[in-house]
């Protein structure tokens, strides 16, 4: 009889824990697979790049952005008559 009560208590505890976990996760979308896999990887220069950007030269993109911002600031001061 005692063993039966212990088993019932364990099942109730597991069920209650499952319900609490489902309640906390309600309305939340699961994380994307790429994000979950990346969290287990060591951080290197390749893993810091966004997915799909591995072959992109990010330094040249940054230089182009800075040049564009600089030229926009320079053109802002020019007044046309």
Chimera marker file (.cmm) of the C-alpha trace (Angstrom):
<marker_set name="trace">
<marker id="1" x="0.000" y="0.000" z="0.000" r="1" g="1" b="0" radius="0.5"/>
<marker id="2" x="2.848" y="2.377" z="0.840" r="1" g="1" b="0" radius="0.5"/>
<marker id="3" x="4.537" y="1.600" z="-2.483" r="1" g="1" b="0" radius="0.5"/>
<marker id="4" x="1.306" y="2.419" z="-4.314" r="1" g="1" b="0" radius="0.5"/>
<marker id="5" x="1.019" y="5.787" z="-2.542" r="1" g="1" b="0" radius="0.5"/>
<marker id="6" x="4.663" y="6.594" z="-3.379" r="1" g="1" b="0" radius="0.5"/>
<marker id="7" x="4.142" y="5.710" z="-7.055" r="1" g="1" b="0" radius="0.5"/>
<marker id="8" x="0.961" y="7.804" z="-7.190" r="1" g="1" b="0" radius="0.5"/>
<marker id="9" x="2.784" y="10.733" z="-5.561" r="1" g="1" b="0" radius="0.5"/>
<marker id="10" x="5.628" y="10.481" z="-8.067" r="1" g="1" b="0" radius="0.5"/>
<marker id="11" x="3.183" y="10.416" z="-10.992" r="1" g="1" b="0" radius="0.5"/>
<marker id="12" x="1.334" y="13.425" z="-9.600" r="1" g="1" b="0" radius="0.5"/>
<marker id="13" x="4.622" y="15.309" z="-9.147" r="1" g="1" b="0" radius="0.5"/>
<marker id="14" x="5.701" y="14.532" z="-12.743" r="1" g="1" b="0" radius="0.5"/>
<marker id="15" x="2.295" y="15.561" z="-14.080" r="1" g="1" b="0" radius="0.5"/>
<marker id="16" x="2.356" y="18.788" z="-12.085" r="1" g="1" b="0" radius="0.5"/>
<marker id="17" x="5.875" y="19.612" z="-13.299" r="1" g="1" b="0" radius="0.5"/>
<marker id="18" x="4.771" y="18.991" z="-16.901" r="1" g="1" b="0" radius="0.5"/>
<marker id="19" x="1.764" y="21.282" z="-16.516" r="1" g="1" b="0" radius="0.5"/>
<marker id="20" x="3.906" y="24.034" z="-14.972" r="1" g="1" b="0" radius="0.5"/>
<marker id="21" x="6.410" y="23.783" z="-17.824" r="1" g="1" b="0" radius="0.5"/>
<marker id="22" x="3.656" y="23.935" z="-20.442" r="1" g="1" b="0" radius="0.5"/>
<marker id="23" x="2.148" y="26.952" z="-18.667" r="1" g="1" b="0" radius="0.5"/>
<marker id="24" x="5.496" y="28.820" z="-18.717" r="1" g="1" b="0" radius="0.5"/>
<marker id="25" x="6.087" y="28.038" z="-22.408" r="1" g="1" b="0" radius="0.5"/>
<marker id="26" x="2.602" y="28.975" z="-23.606" r="1" g="1" b="0" radius="0.5"/>
<marker id="27" x="2.531" y="31.413" z="-26.525" r="1" g="1" b="0" radius="0.5"/>
<marker id="28" x="6.271" y="31.193" z="-27.149" r="1" g="1" b="0" radius="0.5"/>
<marker id="29" x="7.575" y="30.034" z="-30.517" r="1" g="1" b="0" radius="0.5"/>
<marker id="30" x="10.355" y="27.442" z="-30.386" r="1" g="1" b="0" radius="0.5"/>
<marker id="31" x="13.816" y="28.739" z="-31.195" r="1" g="1" b="0" radius="0.5"/>
<marker id="32" x="14.947" y="28.121" z="-34.788" r="1" g="1" b="0" radius="0.5"/>
<marker id="33" x="17.090" y="25.044" z="-35.346" r="1" g="1" b="0" radius="0.5"/>
<marker id="34" x="20.059" y="27.121" z="-36.545" r="1" g="1" b="0" radius="0.5"/>
<marker id="35" x="20.028" y="29.120" z="-33.308" r="1" g="1" b="0" radius="0.5"/>
<marker id="36" x="19.792" y="25.979" z="-31.187" r="1" g="1" b="0" radius="0.5"/>
<marker id="37" x="22.676" y="24.332" z="-33.027" r="1" g="1" b="0" radius="0.5"/>
<marker id="38" x="24.815" y="27.469" z="-32.869" r="1" g="1" b="0" radius="0.5"/>
<marker id="39" x="24.443" y="27.699" z="-29.082" r="1" g="1" b="0" radius="0.5"/>
<marker id="40" x="26.373" y="24.423" z="-28.708" r="1" g="1" b="0" radius="0.5"/>
<marker id="41" x="29.260" y="25.487" z="-30.970" r="1" g="1" b="0" radius="0.5"/>
<marker id="42" x="32.468" y="27.186" z="-29.891" r="1" g="1" b="0" radius="0.5"/>
<marker id="43" x="32.607" y="30.861" z="-30.824" r="1" g="1" b="0" radius="0.5"/>
<marker id="44" x="35.035" y="31.510" z="-33.672" r="1" g="1" b="0" radius="0.5"/>
<marker id="45" x="35.268" y="34.133" z="-36.391" r="1" g="1" b="0" radius="0.5"/>
<marker id="46" x="33.153" y="31.936" z="-38.670" r="1" g="1" b="0" radius="0.5"/>
<marker id="47" x="30.373" y="31.389" z="-36.137" r="1" g="1" b="0" radius="0.5"/>
<marker id="48" x="30.042" y="35.118" z="-35.410" r="1" g="1" b="0" radius="0.5"/>
<marker id="49" x="28.887" y="35.787" z="-38.993" r="1" g="1" b="0" radius="0.5"/>
<marker id="50" x="25.149" y="35.652" z="-39.629" r="1" g="1" b="0" radius="0.5"/>
<marker id="51" x="23.955" y="32.535" z="-41.431" r="1" g="1" b="0" radius="0.5"/>
<marker id="52" x="24.128" y="32.927" z="-45.194" r="1" g="1" b="0" radius="0.5"/>
<marker id="53" x="26.910" y="35.528" z="-44.940" r="1" g="1" b="0" radius="0.5"/>
<marker id="54" x="29.844" y="33.100" z="-44.719" r="1" g="1" b="0" radius="0.5"/>
<marker id="55" x="31.150" y="33.948" z="-48.204" r="1" g="1" b="0" radius="0.5"/>
<marker id="56" x="30.550" y="37.709" z="-47.906" r="1" g="1" b="0" radius="0.5"/>
<marker id="57" x="33.506" y="39.999" z="-47.272" r="1" g="1" b="0" radius="0.5"/>
<marker id="58" x="32.036" y="41.913" z="-44.351" r="1" g="1" b="0" radius="0.5"/>
<marker id="59" x="34.976" y="44.327" z="-44.170" r="1" g="1" b="0" radius="0.5"/>
<marker id="60" x="34.274" y="45.625" z="-47.685" r="1" g="1" b="0" radius="0.5"/>
<marker id="61" x="30.588" y="45.962" z="-46.816" r="1" g="1" b="0" radius="0.5"/>
<marker id="62" x="31.476" y="48.038" z="-43.740" r="1" g="1" b="0" radius="0.5"/>
<marker id="63" x="33.826" y="50.233" z="-45.806" r="1" g="1" b="0" radius="0.5"/>
<marker id="64" x="31.082" y="50.817" z="-48.371" r="1" g="1" b="0" radius="0.5"/>
<marker id="65" x="28.607" y="51.727" z="-45.624" r="1" g="1" b="0" radius="0.5"/>
<marker id="66" x="31.030" y="54.198" z="-44.045" r="1" g="1" b="0" radius="0.5"/>
<marker id="67" x="31.766" y="55.745" z="-47.455" r="1" g="1" b="0" radius="0.5"/>
<marker id="68" x="28.042" y="56.047" z="-48.123" r="1" g="1" b="0" radius="0.5"/>
<marker id="69" x="27.427" y="57.697" z="-44.743" r="1" g="1" b="0" radius="0.5"/>
<marker id="70" x="30.332" y="60.079" z="-45.269" r="1" g="1" b="0" radius="0.5"/>
<marker id="71" x="29.126" y="61.098" z="-48.729" r="1" g="1" b="0" radius="0.5"/>
<marker id="72" x="25.580" y="61.569" z="-47.396" r="1" g="1" b="0" radius="0.5"/>
<marker id="73" x="26.891" y="63.905" z="-44.695" r="1" g="1" b="0" radius="0.5"/>
<marker id="74" x="28.994" y="65.768" z="-47.245" r="1" g="1" b="0" radius="0.5"/>
<marker id="75" x="26.061" y="66.182" z="-49.639" r="1" g="1" b="0" radius="0.5"/>
<marker id="76" x="23.782" y="67.355" z="-46.846" r="1" g="1" b="0" radius="0.5"/>
<marker id="77" x="25.852" y="70.527" z="-46.383" r="1" g="1" b="0" radius="0.5"/>
<marker id="78" x="25.715" y="71.429" z="-50.105" r="1" g="1" b="0" radius="0.5"/>
<marker id="79" x="22.986" y="73.905" z="-51.001" r="1" g="1" b="0" radius="0.5"/>
<marker id="80" x="21.712" y="74.231" z="-54.530" r="1" g="1" b="0" radius="0.5"/>
<marker id="81" x="20.485" y="77.553" z="-55.939" r="1" g="1" b="0" radius="0.5"/>
<link id1="1" id2="2" r="1" g="1" b="0" radius="0.2"/>
<link id1="2" id2="3" r="1" g="1" b="0" radius="0.2"/>
<link id1="3" id2="4" r="1" g="1" b="0" radius="0.2"/>
<link id1="4" id2="5" r="1" g="1" b="0" radius="0.2"/>
<link id1="5" id2="6" r="1" g="1" b="0" radius="0.2"/>
<link id1="6" id2="7" r="1" g="1" b="0" radius="0.2"/>
<link id1="7" id2="8" r="1" g="1" b="0" radius="0.2"/>
<link id1="8" id2="9" r="1" g="1" b="0" radius="0.2"/>
<link id1="9" id2="10" r="1" g="1" b="0" radius="0.2"/>
<link id1="10" id2="11" r="1" g="1" b="0" radius="0.2"/>
<link id1="11" id2="12" r="1" g="1" b="0" radius="0.2"/>
<link id1="12" id2="13" r="1" g="1" b="0" radius="0.2"/>
<link id1="13" id2="14" r="1" g="1" b="0" radius="0.2"/>
<link id1="14" id2="15" r="1" g="1" b="0" radius="0.2"/>
<link id1="15" id2="16" r="1" g="1" b="0" radius="0.2"/>
<link id1="16" id2="17" r="1" g="1" b="0" radius="0.2"/>
<link id1="17" id2="18" r="1" g="1" b="0" radius="0.2"/>
<link id1="18" id2="19" r="1" g="1" b="0" radius="0.2"/>
<link id1="19" id2="20" r="1" g="1" b="0" radius="0.2"/>
<link id1="20" id2="21" r="1" g="1" b="0" radius="0.2"/>
<link id1="21" id2="22" r="1" g="1" b="0" radius="0.2"/>
<link id1="22" id2="23" r="1" g="1" b="0" radius="0.2"/>
<link id1="23" id2="24" r="1" g="1" b="0" radius="0.2"/>
<link id1="24" id2="25" r="1" g="1" b="0" radius="0.2"/>
<link id1="25" id2="26" r="1" g="1" b="0" radius="0.2"/>
<link id1="26" id2="27" r="1" g="1" b="0" radius="0.2"/>
<link id1="27" id2="28" r="1" g="1" b="0" radius="0.2"/>
<link id1="28" id2="29" r="1" g="1" b="0" radius="0.2"/>
<link id1="29" id2="30" r="1" g="1" b="0" radius="0.2"/>
<link id1="30" id2="31" r="1" g="1" b="0" radius="0.2"/>
<link id1="31" id2="32" r="1" g="1" b="0" radius="0.2"/>
<link id1="32" id2="33" r="1" g="1" b="0" radius="0.2"/>
<link id1="33" id2="34" r="1" g="1" b="0" radius="0.2"/>
<link id1="34" id2="35" r="1" g="1" b="0" radius="0.2"/>
<link id1="35" id2="36" r="1" g="1" b="0" radius="0.2"/>
<link id1="36" id2="37" r="1" g="1" b="0" radius="0.2"/>
<link id1="37" id2="38" r="1" g="1" b="0" radius="0.2"/>
<link id1="38" id2="39" r="1" g="1" b="0" radius="0.2"/>
<link id1="39" id2="40" r="1" g="1" b="0" radius="0.2"/>
<link id1="40" id2="41" r="1" g="1" b="0" radius="0.2"/>
<link id1="41" id2="42" r="1" g="1" b="0" radius="0.2"/>
<link id1="42" id2="43" r="1" g="1" b="0" radius="0.2"/>
<link id1="43" id2="44" r="1" g="1" b="0" radius="0.2"/>
<link id1="44" id2="45" r="1" g="1" b="0" radius="0.2"/>
<link id1="45" id2="46" r="1" g="1" b="0" radius="0.2"/>
<link id1="46" id2="47" r="1" g="1" b="0" radius="0.2"/>
<link id1="47" id2="48" r="1" g="1" b="0" radius="0.2"/>
<link id1="48" id2="49" r="1" g="1" b="0" radius="0.2"/>
<link id1="49" id2="50" r="1" g="1" b="0" radius="0.2"/>
<link id1="50" id2="51" r="1" g="1" b="0" radius="0.2"/>
<link id1="51" id2="52" r="1" g="1" b="0" radius="0.2"/>
<link id1="52" id2="53" r="1" g="1" b="0" radius="0.2"/>
<link id1="53" id2="54" r="1" g="1" b="0" radius="0.2"/>
<link id1="54" id2="55" r="1" g="1" b="0" radius="0.2"/>
<link id1="55" id2="56" r="1" g="1" b="0" radius="0.2"/>
<link id1="56" id2="57" r="1" g="1" b="0" radius="0.2"/>
<link id1="57" id2="58" r="1" g="1" b="0" radius="0.2"/>
<link id1="58" id2="59" r="1" g="1" b="0" radius="0.2"/>
<link id1="59" id2="60" r="1" g="1" b="0" radius="0.2"/>
<link id1="60" id2="61" r="1" g="1" b="0" radius="0.2"/>
<link id1="61" id2="62" r="1" g="1" b="0" radius="0.2"/>
<link id1="62" id2="63" r="1" g="1" b="0" radius="0.2"/>
<link id1="63" id2="64" r="1" g="1" b="0" radius="0.2"/>
<link id1="64" id2="65" r="1" g="1" b="0" radius="0.2"/>
<link id1="65" id2="66" r="1" g="1" b="0" radius="0.2"/>
<link id1="66" id2="67" r="1" g="1" b="0" radius="0.2"/>
<link id1="67" id2="68" r="1" g="1" b="0" radius="0.2"/>
<link id1="68" id2="69" r="1" g="1" b="0" radius="0.2"/>
<link id1="69" id2="70" r="1" g="1" b="0" radius="0.2"/>
<link id1="70" id2="71" r="1" g="1" b="0" radius="0.2"/>
<link id1="71" id2="72" r="1" g="1" b="0" radius="0.2"/>
<link id1="72" id2="73" r="1" g="1" b="0" radius="0.2"/>
<link id1="73" id2="74" r="1" g="1" b="0" radius="0.2"/>
<link id1="74" id2="75" r="1" g="1" b="0" radius="0.2"/>
<link id1="75" id2="76" r="1" g="1" b="0" radius="0.2"/>
<link id1="76" id2="77" r="1" g="1" b="0" radius="0.2"/>
<link id1="77" id2="78" r="1" g="1" b="0" radius="0.2"/>
<link id1="78" id2="79" r="1" g="1" b="0" radius="0.2"/>
<link id1="79" id2="80" r="1" g="1" b="0" radius="0.2"/>
<link id1="80" id2="81" r="1" g="1" b="0" radius="0.2"/>
</marker_set>
